[in-house]
């Protein structure tokens, strides 16, 4: 352990993040333009070469769609189901391809984020103003990333300056419904070797009641009736700087801090006011000792600190503001990656990852630290129209011992552009500190120290095509999960013996003249398959059918757009007794570039004011409006 700590400290001084994805697109082997991604293989490839289901969201997409949260941005994408316990700033859970919310690995600039206590990334705390692009890779990636990458990987890249970009200031101000106010200001730039970016911002909303009335009687959700509006505040800052020498040696540093104060419906036992802070920092050093060998050293730390408070009346008794608990998570991370060119179109990647998780809390956990060391290898080869990817990984966890995972994919590139792919992969997920060690509450167990790690096997077949103006794709998959962790009627985590998820995803889009259209469809069966009383029931909070269509039209200096989204019914419990009905929403948006560098934007969300739930008895925003004035890139 002493050697590991010294190695980590040295790496922190040298090296963050995954390889920088500065290039937006590049020609593939058919000569067509396709987005460049790094998340699917930990190396820079085009989306056509990924041999997996991939979605790339660019800064241009974010500006066009005008989201106020990551949930707005990701809702309706293939395989994505969102569960949100209230309005803006409330806890957001993302279920990818029907797997648990803890089965999605989330990275910010290559650094793994999320609470080691509950195992969830605080997606609601990531400011959309900080995002340059998002890469979503569906399907198991444990053979490259280790635990958690069972349903897929989502990597967020923060904004960075552009080489030879000069000095570029930027500012935006937004106002909207429920007292919503947001502002961001920053500066970026760069020359032939240097790039940098820095920004500060904040958000406030008076909010809506997180829980709808009647929760106390029903005995679900918040367990209380609290009609007040739940306000949300956020302060954030992010920065990065990098330098690239003439021999392509590159050194980069990244930093993000987001602190929020979110009110919610609660009690003196769990609080009704939370302060959460996310910090992500790290460094990356890449260089080539030989022309065929590239070395990348990454290191960093992510923190998720959460403190809760209560003030108010509870069953006739008034409580002054008091603390009700805190949970501080810390992840120290480092990796050493080697990319070796074996021959033309043949790349071998080998490396080592190290991670240490630590929790500090006023709750007496039986165990507060654990470490994991993973060694991995990947081969990528192209032979004419055939493409092969093979990967394997061995993880040694201080708590759970050894785990081996692997993946294999084959692709065939048709001469007219489509790519046929077939893949198979295994993955695992270690139970969280809360799952295993959270102390009994009032003598009632809330944790299960006998939980086993979840394991999965997934198979997929897909046919996709990425052209300069057109894209389409169809992917079918099946995932079998053993020892899936769910909660019983007393909210105690248990291992299901088996769950089976089958799905079909489709997407189609084009960008012609002044029109831009993109559509997505997901058909999914996320079912309990353990042979028990809930056999065949749907897994909680996953919709079986979702669809989304984005339509945008450019008219000179004006841009007009709309997003249509629909989701089928879902359930909030394993017995499928708490039904949440299907729903549909429509968003309208417009923007006007009234001067060089200046733009005014307007959005009307949920135009028809539909009432719906993505978590049982929790309210969602009705009809809302937002107006933004923005300058710069």
Secondary structure, 3 states (H helix, E strand, C coil): CHHHHHHHHHHHHHCCCCCCCCCCEEECCCCCEEEEECCCCCCCEEHHHCCCEEEEEEHHHHHHHCCCCHHHHHCCCCCEEEEECCCCCCCEEEEECCCCHHHEEEEECCEECCCCCCCCCCHHHCCHHHEEEEEEEECCCHHHHCCCCCCEEEEEEECCCCCCCCCEEEEEEEEEHHHEEEEEEEEEEECCCEEEEEEEEEEEECCCCCECCCHHHHCCCCCCCCCCCCCEEEEEEEEEEEEECCCCCEEEEEEEEEEEEEEEEEECCCEEEEEEEEEEEEEEEEEEEECCEEEEEEEEEEEEEEEEEEEEEECCEEEEEEEEEEEEEEEEEEEEEEEEEEECCEEEEEEEEEEEEEEEECCCCCCCEEEEEEEEEEEEEEECCEEEEEEEEEEEECCCEEEEEEEEEEEEECCCCCEEEEEEEEEEECCCHHHHHCCCECCECCCCCCCCCEEEEEEEEEEEEECCCEEEEEEEEEEEEECCEEECCCCCEEECCEEEEEEEEEEEEEEECCEEEEEEEEEEEEEECCCCCCCCCECCCCCCEEEEEEEEEEECCEEEEEEEEEECCEECCCCCCCEECCEEEEEEEEEEEEECCEEEEEEEECCCCCCCCCCCCECCCCCEEEEEEEECC
